[in-house]
Amino acid sequence: QVQLVESGGGLVQAGGSLRLSCAASGRTFSSYAMGWFRQAPGKEREFVAAISWTGSLTYYADSVKGRFTISRDNAKNTVYLQMNSLKPEDTAVYYCAARRGGATRAAYEYNNWGQGTQVTVSS
């Protein structure tokens, strides 16, 4: 098990940027694939991006491809989500998640979740 704590959310104007961080506890972080998900009010949680434990494989939702970048620093036990060209429809609570094994887009396959960080994009 790993404990995850997200940070970096906030209020930004459309077209702006934010970088989310997710700090993980535990000495086995490098063996976990990591994902970012988001949930807007009244909507289901949706996949945003995922990265393999080595960082060599990344996956993105079509809605964020070309604007968001997921990365990780295993020496710092941290995964990042760089969000550029933000749109009002990106407004949501963003969660990071961890799982042993390969990176996946399916939320149900992740068994470690952070508490979330709010991202609000104004028009």
Secondary structure, 3 states (H helix, E strand, C coil): CCCEEEECCEEEECCCCEEEEEEECCCCHHHEEEEEEEECCCCCCEEEEEECCCCCCEEECCCCCCCEEEEEECCCCEEEEEECCCCHHHCEEEEEEEEECCCCCCHHHCCEECCCEEEEEEC
